[in-house]
Amino acid sequence: MRDGLKIAVIGGGSSYTPELIEGYIKRAEELPIKEIWLVDVEAGREKLEIVGAMAQRMVKAAGLGWDVRNTLNRREALAGADFVTTQFRVGLLEARIKDERIPLSHGVLGQETKGAGGIFKAFRTIPVILDIVEDMKALCPDAWLVNFTNPAGMVTEAAIFHGGWKRTIGLCNVPLGLIKTAAQKLQLPEDSLSFRFAGLNHFNWHRVWDAQGKERTAELIDLLYKPEVATEDENRPKNIADIEYPYELIKDTGLLPCYYHRYYYSGSDILEDTIKKFKENATRAEEVKATEDRLFALYKDPKLDHKPEELSQRGGAYYSDAACELISSIYNNKKTEMVVSVPNNGALPDLPNDCVVELSARITAHGAENYAWGAFSPGPRGMLQYMKAMEQLIIEAAITGDYGKALHGFTLNPLIPSGSLGKKILDELLEAHKEYLPQFIAE
């Protein structure tokens, strides 16, 4: 790599960008950054200009001489890049609103990453990530692709196994919240604990040990989920309601669940809560849009040169800790232990080797070195295999536009009723998003 790093941020007009810039500033001594290119599309021009100006103010206030540029020309940004990060949303938040509202109008969860909304986000996003990969092959063949775009597991799998870009790692901030929760509940420093995560993005489980080598997983299950002792988890993502898990179920797995398991372990309660908010015209997508509007009003202030506290309400907490630490660990061969979406390669024997999983790994100059997990017990194993089959059908449908594959993926999804209702929701979403789904339009 060159003395000065060039970093391209696809989706640079995102409200998350100040979080990312803050992370780079914190690591200025570790990363010899020369250029940061913020890239967006014409529809995001105004936001790109606002957040780009703020990023420039943040860098200047930190006393750094980095060249922060805004562009609508993706190829210009990718040329010679060392790292490419992706955080884009095809169709902007208006598309997410449709993803949530259309299923909810039928009494079904939209859910942005694993439900019908997540499927359609994958349909819109995967063709774009594959286009980005093709540009990278021509313009920055040695660059690392760090994907933060949801649904992160599916998008990362498409880039690696369908785009052929092996230097791809997917990231999520959710495990960092789970790590912080474990430390808080045990009243121990984070760095005194050891963690092992395994599963899929937004669908993983983890175990915890203390500095003396004693496993604390069962204790944490009680502290977090036993009705008479459980307390609020302040790190729970804003988009997930504080719905109780069935304690006996969690105890039976012997594993700590991801926040998103509420959609499966407590699905009817989550649905009831979400429909109630929907009837009050308060979907999560609309809440996020209102938060974004407030954030961009703040970002316009020419005196603002630091990340505002309100950004934490957007759901981007710990984003910079994930993305920027990953880049630093690759560049500096730090061997940082992180939770990443990468090829399985035998770490989870219950899934194929040639698929993407989310697990604990050591990050080196040559990428992720996976920690083996071993076999799951029957309950988690069955759910995991079911969800991976659904993901792979959706990836194939996103690439080919095969309606049968799309319907099959819908039918397998636990959050979507099968039969005529599922098909009706699929057809309505295809119509609503046809502008962004040319692969599904019959010639």
SVG drawing of the C-alpha trace seen along z (x, -y; Angstrom):
<svg xmlns="http://www.w3.org/2000/svg" viewBox="-54 -28 59 60">
<polyline fill="none" stroke="black" stroke-width="0.4" points="0.0,0.0 1.0,-3.6 2.3,-5.9 -1.0,-7.8 -4.2,-5.7 -7.1,-6.4 -10.5,-5.4 -13.7,-5.4 -17.1,-5.5 -19.9,-4.3 -23.1,-6.0 -21.0,-8.9 -24.2,-11.0 -25.4,-8.8 -26.2,-10.2 -23.7,-7.6 -20.8,-9.3 -19.8,-11.5 -19.6,-8.4 -17.2,-6.9 -15.1,-10.1 -14.9,-10.2 -13.5,-6.7 -10.8,-7.6 -9.9,-10.7 -9.5,-8.5 -7.1,-6.3 -5.2,-9.0 -1.9,-7.8 -2.6,-4.2 -3.8,-5.1 -1.8,-7.3 -4.9,-8.6 -4.3,-10.9 -7.7,-11.0 -11.3,-10.1 -13.8,-10.1 -17.5,-10.3 -19.5,-8.9 -23.3,-9.0 -25.9,-9.1 -27.7,-12.0 -30.7,-11.5 -28.4,-11.9 -26.6,-14.9 -27.9,-17.4 -27.2,-15.1 -23.7,-14.3 -22.9,-18.0 -24.2,-18.6 -22.5,-15.7 -19.3,-16.2 -18.9,-19.7 -19.3,-18.5 -16.7,-15.8 -14.3,-18.4 -15.0,-20.5 -14.4,-17.6 -11.1,-16.8 -10.0,-20.4 -11.0,-20.7 -8.8,-17.6 -5.8,-19.4 -5.5,-16.8 -4.5,-17.5 -6.7,-14.8 -8.3,-15.6 -12.0,-14.9 -13.8,-15.0 -17.4,-14.6 -18.3,-13.0 -21.1,-11.5 -18.5,-9.7 -18.0,-6.3 -15.2,-5.2 -13.3,-8.4 -13.5,-7.6 -12.5,-3.9 -9.5,-4.6 -6.5,-3.5 -8.4,-3.1 -6.9,-1.0 -10.2,-0.5 -13.7,-0.7 -16.6,-0.9 -20.2,-0.5 -23.1,-2.0 -25.6,-2.7 -29.4,-2.4 -30.9,-1.9 -34.1,-3.9 -33.3,-5.9 -35.5,-5.7 -38.6,-6.1 -37.9,-2.5 -37.6,-1.3 -40.9,-2.9 -42.6,-0.8 -40.7,2.3 -42.3,1.9 -45.7,0.5 -46.8,2.9 -46.3,6.1 -47.8,4.4 -50.9,3.5 -51.4,7.2 -50.6,7.9 -47.1,9.1 -43.7,7.8 -41.7,5.9 -38.4,6.2 -35.6,4.5 -33.0,7.3 -34.6,10.7 -38.2,10.2 -39.9,9.1 -38.2,5.7 -34.8,7.3 -35.5,9.5 -36.4,6.5 -33.4,4.6 -31.3,7.5 -33.1,7.5 -32.3,3.8 -28.8,3.9 -27.1,7.1 -27.0,6.0 -25.4,2.7 -22.7,4.4 -21.9,6.6 -21.5,3.5 -19.2,2.0 -17.1,5.2 -16.7,5.1 -15.5,1.5 -13.0,2.5 -11.6,5.2 -10.7,2.6 -9.8,-0.4 -8.5,0.9 -7.7,4.6 -5.8,4.8 -8.4,3.0 -10.4,4.4 -14.2,4.1 -15.7,3.5 -19.5,3.9 -21.8,2.4 -24.8,2.3 -27.8,4.4 -28.7,7.2 -25.0,7.4 -24.6,11.2 -26.4,11.6 -24.7,8.6 -21.3,9.9 -22.0,13.4 -23.0,12.0 -19.8,10.0 -17.5,12.9 -19.2,15.9 -21.0,14.3 -18.8,11.3 -15.6,13.1 -14.2,10.4 -12.4,12.5 -11.0,9.4 -14.5,8.6 -15.5,8.6 -19.0,7.8 -19.5,5.9 -22.3,5.2 -22.4,3.1 -24.8,5.3 -22.2,7.7 -20.4,4.7 -23.6,3.8 -23.9,7.4 -20.3,7.3 -20.9,4.1 -24.1,5.6 -22.2,8.7 -19.6,6.5 -22.2,4.3 -24.3,7.1 -21.2,9.0 -19.7,5.7 -16.4,6.6 -14.2,4.7 -14.9,5.6 -11.2,6.5 -11.3,9.0 -13.9,11.1 -13.6,13.5 -16.4,13.9 -17.3,16.4 -20.0,15.5 -21.4,17.8 -24.3,17.8 -25.5,15.4 -25.7,11.6 -28.6,10.6 -29.0,14.2 -26.2,15.4 -25.5,16.7 -22.6,16.2 -20.8,17.5 -18.8,15.6 -15.8,16.5 -14.1,14.4 -10.3,13.8 -10.0,17.0 -11.4,19.1 -14.8,19.7 -17.7,19.7 -20.3,17.0 -22.9,17.7 -25.5,19.4 -25.2,16.6 -25.7,14.0 -28.8,15.9 -30.3,15.5 -29.3,11.9 -30.7,10.9 -33.8,13.2 -35.0,14.7 -38.2,12.8 -37.7,12.1 -34.1,10.6 -33.9,9.3 -33.4,5.6 -33.4,3.3 -30.5,3.6 -29.5,0.1 -27.5,1.4 -30.5,2.9 -30.9,1.4 -33.5,-1.3 -35.4,0.6 -36.1,3.6 -38.9,3.5 -38.2,4.4 -40.1,7.7 -39.3,10.5 -37.8,13.7 -39.3,17.1 -36.7,17.7 -37.0,21.5 -36.2,21.5 -33.0,19.5 -32.0,21.6 -32.4,24.7 -30.1,23.5 -27.4,22.7 -26.4,19.7 -26.9,16.0 -29.1,14.8 -28.7,11.9 -31.1,9.0 -32.8,9.9 -33.8,13.4 -36.8,11.6 -38.4,11.7 -38.3,15.5 -38.4,16.4 -41.1,13.8 -42.5,13.1 -46.2,12.8 -45.4,10.2 -43.1,8.2 -45.8,8.3 -48.5,7.1 -46.3,4.2 -45.3,3.3 -48.8,3.3 -50.0,1.1 -47.3,-1.5 -48.2,-1.1 -51.8,-2.0 -50.5,-5.1 -48.5,-5.9 -45.2,-5.2 -43.2,-2.6 -39.5,-2.4 -38.6,-3.6 -40.6,-6.8 -39.0,-7.3 -35.6,-6.9 -36.5,-9.4 -37.6,-11.9 -34.3,-11.4 -32.4,-11.8 -34.2,-15.1 -33.2,-16.4 -29.6,-15.2 -29.2,-16.9 -30.6,-20.1 -27.8,-19.9 -25.2,-19.0 -26.0,-22.2 -24.7,-24.3 -21.3,-25.6 -20.1,-25.7 -20.7,-22.0 -17.4,-20.1 -18.1,-17.0 -20.5,-14.1 -23.8,-15.1 -25.2,-13.0 -28.5,-12.6 -26.7,-10.3 -26.9,-7.5 -30.7,-7.5 -30.2,-6.6 -28.9,-3.2 -25.3,-3.8 -23.7,-3.3 -20.3,-1.7 -20.3,-1.8 -16.9,-3.6 -15.5,-1.1 -16.4,1.7 -15.5,0.3 -12.4,-1.7 -10.9,0.9 -11.3,3.5 -9.4,1.3 -6.7,0.5 -6.3,4.2 -5.9,5.1 -3.5,2.3 -1.4,2.7 -1.8,6.5 -3.1,5.9 -4.8,9.3 -7.8,7.7 -10.5,10.1 -13.8,9.0 -17.1,10.4 -17.3,10.4 -19.2,11.8 -16.8,14.0 -16.7,17.4 -17.4,20.3 -14.5,22.5 -15.4,25.2 -15.8,23.0 -19.5,23.9 -19.8,27.5 -23.6,27.2 -23.4,25.0 -21.7,25.3 -18.1,24.2 -18.8,22.0 -21.3,19.6 -20.9,16.5 -21.4,16.7 -21.0,14.2 -18.5,15.3 -15.6,14.3 -12.3,14.0 -8.8,12.6 -8.2,9.8 -4.8,9.8 -3.1,8.3 -4.4,11.2 -8.0,10.9 -10.0,12.9 -8.8,16.0 -12.0,17.7 -12.4,19.2 -14.0,22.7 -17.3,23.0 -18.3,26.6 -21.8,28.1 -24.9,26.4 -27.5,28.3 -30.7,29.3 -32.7,26.1 -30.3,23.5 -28.9,25.8 -32.3,26.2 -33.1,22.5 -29.6,21.7 -29.9,24.1 -33.4,22.9 -32.3,19.2 -29.2,19.9 -31.3,21.7 -33.6,18.7 -30.7,16.3 -29.2,18.3 -32.5,18.4 -32.9,14.6 -29.3,14.0 -29.9,16.1 -33.3,14.3 -31.6,10.9 -29.1,11.7 -31.3,13.6 -34.7,12.0 -36.1,15.5 -39.7,15.1 -39.9,18.7 -36.7,18.3 -38.1,15.1 -41.4,16.8 -39.5,19.8 -37.4,17.5 -40.6,15.7 -42.1,19.1 -39.2,20.2 -39.0,17.0 -40.4,17.5 -41.7,13.9 -43.8,14.3 -46.9,16.4 -46.7,18.9 -49.4,19.3 -51.6,16.7 -50.9,13.9 -47.1,14.2 -47.4,14.2 -49.7,11.1 -47.1,9.2 -44.3,10.3 -46.2,9.0 -47.1,5.7 -43.5,5.1 -42.3,6.0 -44.7,3.4 -43.8,0.8 -40.0,1.1 -40.1,1.8 -37.9,-1.2 -35.0,0.5 -35.7,4.1 -35.1,4.3 -34.0,7.9 -37.6,8.9 -39.2,7.3 -40.0,9.8 -38.5,9.0"/>
</svg>
